[in-house]
Amino acid sequence: MPARPAKLGKKWMEYQGVRNWDGLLDPLDDNLRREILRYGQFVEATYKSFDFDPSSPSYGTCMFPRRSLLERAGLPETGYRLTRNLRVTSGIQLPRWMERAPNWVATQSSWIGYVAVCQDKGEISRLGRRDVVIAYRGTTTCLEWLENLRATLTHLPGAGSDDLGSSCGPMVESGFLSLYTSGTAGSPSLQHMVRQEISRLIQSYGHEPLSLTITGHSLGAALATLTAYDIKTTLERAPELVTVISFGGPRVGNLKFRQLLEKQGTKVLRIVNSEDLITKLPGFVINDSNDDVPYNHSIHVAAGLPSWIQKRVEETQLMYAEVGRELRLSSRDSPYLSGFNVATCHELKTYLHLVDSFVSSACPFRAKLQ
């Protein structure tokens, strides 16, 4: 990635998706590439900061102090300052005998990421606005894996369905919603922490051009989508442009949830590796070609199914819809990735490598990396 990113200036809203990235994805605009990689590095910092050692008494926590986290995670000159650490809590109720299980098995609440705000005047000038970023890591703990397996859809609390024309209403994956909304007496929910911190930052900076970019990998990508929806729904002074940059994210909700995101103006850019199994889960995606979708051109369609089968699939609460715009990449296009497997295709470093190399669908991989 070039050492000196270009000045975005008045075009910053285009790179944040105000026009749904039309004309910027194929071929991939170099400025957009740099911005995607920059946000990917914020996610990378969450992995580098997380204590993965199951034998450590601090397993599941952040290893670095807030003030020096970005620097110690390899990002010394971002121009951003961390304002809050974020934790996620599983809603799965463990039996009492599990209290004696190893720490890595029974950890219910763990560090998942952070909120940071751009403070450097030079970077604010380059970006064309002050940017707030929320960065989330992917699945790490045992209970998070169990939550991921709760693949059935559940109704989204507080989301009416009358104006969307369906008694079904917006629904999202049960496990993701549980991780976003669950809390304990000693650890408030991720939802509560995010609302509180973003409200505080809006109070401080809402009078100036402000963007909110929520980025994550894997589980973090799903939580980023839920966070964006929640902020746009509940905060009266939420930034007009709330953007999700999603790396290797699973499906999150049904068609009505996607319509709700589009109606509220939430912008989602999904970076997808065709060889990554996680992006094809959970559930099924049924043909919704009769739906008037303004910017989703990446539906994975189970075409040709009789209507009665589609209805049965709906009743299983496993019928999902993709959200936002898609930047589709492929591990097979890289000469540097040989003998790849399910795990490597899903790794964040693979995604960043593919983004850095992608030119266009006609020329998917440039000969020399910058």
Secondary structure as the mmCIF struct_conf table of DSSP 4:
data_model
#
loop_
_struct_conf.conf_type_id
_struct_conf.id
_struct_conf.beg_label_comp_id
_struct_conf.beg_label_asym_id
_struct_conf.beg_label_seq_id
_struct_conf.end_label_comp_id
_struct_conf.end_label_asym_id
_struct_conf.end_label_seq_id
BEND BEND1 ALA A 3 ARG A 4
HELX_LH_PP_P HELX_LH_PP_P1 PRO A 5 LYS A 7
HELX_RH_3T_P HELX_RH_3T_P1 GLY A 9 LYS A 11
HELX_RH_AL_P HELX_RH_AL_P1 TRP A 12 TYR A 15
TURN_TY1_P TURN_TY1_P1 GLN A 16 LEU A 24
STRN STRN1 LEU A 25 LEU A 25
TURN_TY1_P TURN_TY1_P2 ASP A 26 PRO A 27
STRN STRN2 LEU A 28 LEU A 28
HELX_LH_PP_P HELX_LH_PP_P2 ASP A 29 ASP A 29
HELX_RH_AL_P HELX_RH_AL_P2 ASP A 30 SER A 49
STRN STRN3 PHE A 50 PHE A 50
TURN_TY1_P TURN_TY1_P3 PRO A 54 SER A 55
BEND BEND2 SER A 56 SER A 56
TURN_TY1_P TURN_TY1_P4 PRO A 57 GLY A 60
BEND BEND3 THR A 61 THR A 61
STRN STRN4 CYS A 62 CYS A 62
BEND BEND4 MET A 63 PHE A 64
HELX_RH_3T_P HELX_RH_3T_P2 ARG A 66 SER A 68
HELX_RH_AL_P HELX_RH_AL_P3 LEU A 69 ARG A 72
TURN_TY1_P TURN_TY1_P5 ALA A 73 GLY A 74
TURN_TY1_P TURN_TY1_P6 PRO A 76 GLU A 77
BEND BEND5 GLY A 79 GLY A 79
STRN STRN5 TYR A 80 THR A 89
HELX_LH_PP_P HELX_LH_PP_P3 ILE A 92 PRO A 95
HELX_RH_3T_P HELX_RH_3T_P3 ARG A 96 ARG A 100
BEND BEND6 ALA A 101 ALA A 101
HELX_RH_AL_P HELX_RH_AL_P4 ASN A 103 ALA A 106
STRN STRN6 SER A 109 CYS A 118
HELX_RH_AL_P HELX_RH_AL_P5 LYS A 121 LEU A 127
TURN_TY1_P TURN_TY1_P7 GLY A 128 GLY A 128
BEND BEND7 ARG A 129 ARG A 129
STRN STRN7 ARG A 130 TYR A 136
BEND BEND8 THR A 141 THR A 141
HELX_RH_AL_P HELX_RH_AL_P6 CYS A 142 ASN A 148
TURN_TY1_P TURN_TY1_P8 LEU A 149 LEU A 149
BEND BEND9 THR A 152 THR A 152
STRN STRN8 LEU A 153 HIS A 155
HELX_LH_PP_P HELX_LH_PP_P4 LEU A 156 LEU A 156
TURN_TY1_P TURN_TY1_P9 PRO A 157 GLY A 158
HELX_RH_3T_P HELX_RH_3T_P4 ASP A 162 LEU A 164
TURN_TY1_P TURN_TY1_P10 GLY A 165 GLY A 165
BEND BEND10 SER A 167 CYS A 168
STRN STRN9 MET A 171 GLU A 173
HELX_RH_AL_P HELX_RH_AL_P7 SER A 174 THR A 181
BEND BEND11 ALA A 185 SER A 187
HELX_RH_AL_P HELX_RH_AL_P8 LEU A 190 TYR A 205
TURN_TY1_P TURN_TY1_P11 GLY A 206 HIS A 207
BEND BEND12 GLU A 208 GLU A 208
STRN STRN10 LEU A 210 HIS A 217
TURN_TY1_P TURN_TY1_P12 SER A 218 SER A 218
HELX_RH_AL_P HELX_RH_AL_P9 LEU A 219 THR A 234
TURN_TY1_P TURN_TY1_P13 GLU A 236 ARG A 237
BEND BEND13 GLU A 240 GLU A 240
STRN STRN11 VAL A 242 PHE A 247
BEND BEND14 GLY A 248 GLY A 248
HELX_LH_PP_P HELX_LH_PP_P5 GLY A 249 ARG A 251
STRN STRN12 GLY A 253 GLY A 253
HELX_RH_AL_P HELX_RH_AL_P10 LEU A 255 GLN A 264
TURN_TY1_P TURN_TY1_P14 GLY A 265 GLY A 265
STRN STRN13 LYS A 267 ASN A 273
TURN_TY1_P TURN_TY1_P15 SER A 274 GLU A 275
HELX_RH_3T_P HELX_RH_3T_P5 LEU A 277 LYS A 280
BEND BEND15 PRO A 282 GLY A 283
STRN STRN14 PHE A 284 VAL A 285
STRN STRN15 ILE A 286 ILE A 286
TURN_TY1_P TURN_TY1_P16 SER A 289 ASN A 290
BEND BEND16 ASP A 291 ASP A 291
BEND BEND17 PRO A 294 TYR A 295
STRN STRN16 ALA A 302 ALA A 302
TURN_TY1_P TURN_TY1_P17 ALA A 303 GLY A 304
HELX_RH_AL_P HELX_RH_AL_P11 SER A 307 GLU A 315
TURN_TY1_P TURN_TY1_P18 THR A 316 GLN A 317
STRN STRN17 MET A 319 TYR A 320
STRN STRN18 ALA A 321 ALA A 321
BEND BEND18 GLY A 324 GLY A 324
STRN STRN19 ARG A 325 LEU A 329
HELX_RH_3T_P HELX_RH_3T_P6 SER A 331 ASP A 333
TURN_TY1_P TURN_TY1_P19 PRO A 335 TYR A 336
BEND BEND19 GLY A 339 GLY A 339
HELX_RH_AL_P HELX_RH_AL_P12 VAL A 342 HIS A 346
HELX_RH_AL_P HELX_RH_AL_P13 LEU A 348 SER A 357
BEND BEND20 SER A 361 CYS A 363
BEND BEND21 PHE A 365 PHE A 365
BEND BEND22 ALA A 367 LYS A 368
#
